[in-house]
Every structure is written in structure tokens, then in C-alpha cells.
Amino acid sequence: MDWLSEVKEQDGEIFSLMKNELDRQRSSIELIPSENFTSSAVMQAMGSVLTNKYSEGYPGKRYYGGNEFIDEIEKLAISRAKSLFKVEYVNVQPYSGSPANMEVYLSLCSAGDVVMGQSLTSGGHLTHGWSSSATGKLFKSIQYGVKIDGYINLEEVRELAEKNKPKLIWVGSTAYVRKLPFKEFAEIADSVGAYLAADISHISGLVIAGVHDSPVNYVDIVTTTTHKTLRGPRGAMIMITKKGISKDPELPSKIDKSVFPGMQGGPHDHITAAIAIALKQASTPEFVSYAKQVVANAKALASSLMEQGIKLVTKGTDNHMVLADLSDISPGFGVFAQEALDKAGITLNKNTVPGERSSPFYPSGIRMGTPAVTSRGMKESEMKEIAIYIAQVLSSIKENKLPESKEERLAHIKQFREHLNENDEIKKIRQSVNELTSKFPLYSNMEL
Ligand SMILES: *Cc1c(COP(=O)(O)O)cnc(C)c1O
């Protein structure tokens, strides 16, 4: 059967939008560090009859009949995750990363308890207690940040922990380019009697490949999404370490109850199967080579960008991600950079930088990552080429400055967009991006 032939026959509108999205993915350079290209095997499992089943509960303890095969699928996913991450317990049912984190809070904390996490503007995730997230509203949230040099401020973490005595501390980020100091966090959490949870959503693929330290010996709980460097379906897992179980033998049953019936209903069994497949793929030597290449590519991208005169937060990277600080061009320049690069076929996102001189809505930096381009087979020489395109695009728009007043801002951005359509330099780079991406075929099995 042709890919999407049934969609095409029954819903032409959705079909053509899906086709456009596939074309967009094929022809652009995907640098959003939380994205990746999952395998056809994972997609086949996601598009399967497993989506038809209800299986509230856990293997052997379901509220519905007919779960003998679903039980085996979930048990396989769990045992593969346990052996890959070297943990004692795994729950594979969280719908995604944000509910997984909420499930951790709800199993350890009551409303109003003190919790601590890295602030959004310093690279943390919304669910680590940011004010606009439910996690920042339900709990008394203390936020730590990074120093002006971009590294986590461990002195601040220690002082805040001692002063506020949090019940739960999060370590883990969405925009942090250096190794996470799990050992130092463990010393702080132990000294104040807090649970320590590592959210390795971004780096879990690097962790199992051994190219980033594992938090497993230091923390009680580990959460991860399955669709970032792990390259699986959109989903998440909650894991408990030996340390976590010896601290509280009830942790596994607390987490299980907090996932179901605490937060969720029926698990998405098609996703569970896809997670199991992704974990099997991630246990191969090929995946280890992939993860090593992701980091090698990020380092190559970082050094080429710096050669082009672009300032990087912490002057480099230890992982899959690079954060450029464009405040010297002008504060808030990340807004223009994201739009212009998008026009050139280079997809990334604007991001705040340490000591942000603008605001989270109009930040001064851009965030880039290499998991997706590495999945396409790109290597160091392509990273160099991409860095040159990025520098050319930024240089072609460098005169733009964000006006002070809100009305002027919106008008200026509107005018900037119109000018982008006439920018010949960007048109030329878009052409080069097309040539580069056509050399790295994506989903060539998907005929439309
Ligand atoms: C992506 C991410 C999440 C949230 O995952 P969703 O699937 O988008 O809900 C949570 N924490 C971190 C660190 C992440 O990077």
C-alpha cells in the first residue's frame, strides 16, 4: 500500500497538508534540538491496530479484557528500558514529557510543598516550576539559574536549597549546552533531604550511548521524553534508580498510582510498542555511533560558528546543542534571526541567553541542535557549510533593531517580514540549502 493512499482518498485537505509537511522536512535543515526523524518501524507501530485497545492498569492487572498481547508489549518496553538505562523500575505509560513530570510531583509532593528547578529563562523546562506552568502554581517553586558565563550556578543551588528545604529538586534542561553536574546536585539534595529527579528528555540518547554521564547513580528518579535524541515516538518514561528505591521502597507503587489513575486513563498502546522498538534500535552499535556523531557534529557546528564570528554561550558545547548569543548585534535579535533563517530553509528557535538584555518574548539568542541533521547522515563538513549559511543570513539582516515601544515593534517586524521576501542573499542561500538537503534523502520509502 502506498504511504498515505487511504488519507489521500478520504481527506484530500489533510493529505495535501501532510504532503507539504513531508516536503518541508525533506528540503529544510532541521536544527531544533528537541526534534528528530524517527524510523519507519516506529511510525508503522504508531499507525497500527494497537491504537484500538483500552488497557487501563498495568500488565497482569488490567481493568479490561483482551490484554494478553498488550501486556507482553508493555513488559518488553519496560525490560528494554531497564537494561538500557540500568534502572530498577520503569513506567512507560506517560503520554508525554510534561505529564510525566507532573506525575513525579504528584507522587512525592502535596499542593503547596516547596520544589526547586532551573528557571525557563536559564534553560530549564516549564514543568520545573515556571510560573505560567501548573507546576509553578500548585507548588511553592524556587528557581535557580545560570551564571553570566552560562554554567549552572551551583553556589546558588546550594544556598537556595539550604534556605528553602525543598521536597523535590529537578536537574535537567532544554537549553543547556554543558554536562549536567549530577554528582554536585546529589550532594546538595542529600544534605537537605530532598528527592532528586533528573529530567534527561534532551540527552537520553546521549546517556545510553555513553556520550553524556548518566544520572542513574546520583538521583532517585529519572524522567525522559522518547522523541528527542532517543529518536522514538512522542511519549515519555519515568524511571526509579537503586538509590531511589533504597530511600523509599514505596516509590514504584507511588509512581504507578500517580500515572494511573492519578493523572491518566488508558495508556497509548501503539506508542508503547513504538517505544519498545526505539529502545531496541537504541541498544545497537549503530545507535552508539549515531549519538557520538550527534556530539561531534554539535562541536563542529560550534567551532565553525565561532570562526564566523558568532558568539556562543559557554564558547562551545558538550552535548547536541549550541546556543548563540546575538545581543552584540542588537538585544532581541533572536527574533529576526529565527525568521530570516526560516526563510532560508534553516529551522531553529529563538532563545534567551544568560544576562538577557531583551525579554523572553523577544530574546537575543538562537538555539540549535544536531540530532535531526545527524539522523539524515550529515557529518562535520556539512556542519561547516551550515554555519557559513547561518552567518551569511545573519549578516544580511544585521541592521535590524528591535524598537522600544510595543506598537513600533509589531510594525517593524511586519515590515521586516516583507523585506525578507525581497532579500536576494536569502534567496540564494535557500537555493544552496535545497541542494544540500537533496543530497541527504529523507524517508525515500514514502512515495506520494
Ligand atoms: C521536551 C521536554 C519536556 C516536555 O516534553 P513534552 O513531550 O513536550 O511535554 C520536559 N522536560 C524537558 C527537559 C524537555 O526537554
The ligand as a Tripos MOL2 file, in Angstrom:
@<TRIPOS>MOLECULE
LIG
   15    15     1     0     0
SMALL
NO_CHARGES

@<TRIPOS>ATOM
      1 C1         10.7370   18.3610   25.9600 C.3       1 LIG1
      2 C2         10.9080   18.4250   27.4140 C.ar      1 LIG1
      3 C3          9.8480   18.1860   28.2950 C.ar      1 LIG1
      4 C4          8.3980   18.0810   27.8670 C.3       1 LIG1
      5 O1          8.0800   17.1770   26.9510 O.3       1 LIG1
      6 P1          6.6930   17.2890   26.1290 P.3       1 LIG1
      7 O2          6.6390   15.9550   25.4870 O.co2     1 LIG1
      8 O3          6.8670   18.4270   25.1890 O.co2     1 LIG1
      9 O4          5.6020   17.5090   27.1020 O.co2     1 LIG1
     10 C5         10.1130   18.1810   29.6540 C.ar      1 LIG1
     11 N1         11.3520   18.4030   30.1230 N.ar      1 LIG1
     12 C6         12.3990   18.6510   29.3080 C.ar      1 LIG1
     13 C7         13.7460   18.8930   29.8910 C.3       1 LIG1
     14 C8         12.2140   18.6800   27.9340 C.ar      1 LIG1
     15 O5         13.2430   18.9480   27.1410 O.3       1 LIG1
@<TRIPOS>BOND
     1     1     2 1
     2     2     3 ar
     3     2    14 ar
     4     3     4 1
     5     3    10 ar
     6     4     5 1
     7     5     6 1
     8     6     7 2
     9     6     8 1
    10     6     9 1
    11    10    11 ar
    12    11    12 ar
    13    12    13 1
    14    12    14 ar
    15    14    15 1
@<TRIPOS>SUBSTRUCTURE
     1 LIG1         1 GROUP 0 **** ****
